[in-house]
Amino acid sequence: MPLIKRFEDILAWQEARKLVREIYRITREGAFVKDFGLRGQIQRAAVSVMTNIAEGFDCDSHVEFARFLGIARRSAVEVQSLLYVALDIGYLTDEVFKVEYSQADKAKALIGGLKKSVHWESP
């Protein structure tokens, strides 16, 4: 396994970055553009996934890193919940919903695996 030297090397962060790009892309289209509340909330939640992984990586302890990973994972769940809102009010098609939900799920799973490995390595 390659050594992780920078947060950019973390696969979970890379997938979270993809999620951010996709969320920003879909919120620039259609009715989403004018819904400042939902648009802002889902964008902030997606960004939170990515940034909490990065912030946690720079912590001085495994325990603190794991805490940040927990926040990142919960932010991914928030994105998934907000995607349901967007679907239910007609901002997203079923197809777009499934793609974005799946990307959030992928990031969430990677974060969960990383968190387990960080706990395992804790002194």
Secondary structure, DSSP 8 states (H G I E B T S, - for coil): -----SGGG-HHHHHHHHHHHHHHHHTTSGGGGG-HHHHHHHHHHHHHHHHHHHHHHTSSSHHHHHHHHHHHHHHHHHHHHHHHHHHHTTSS-HHHHHHHHHHHHHHHHHHHHHHHHHHHH--
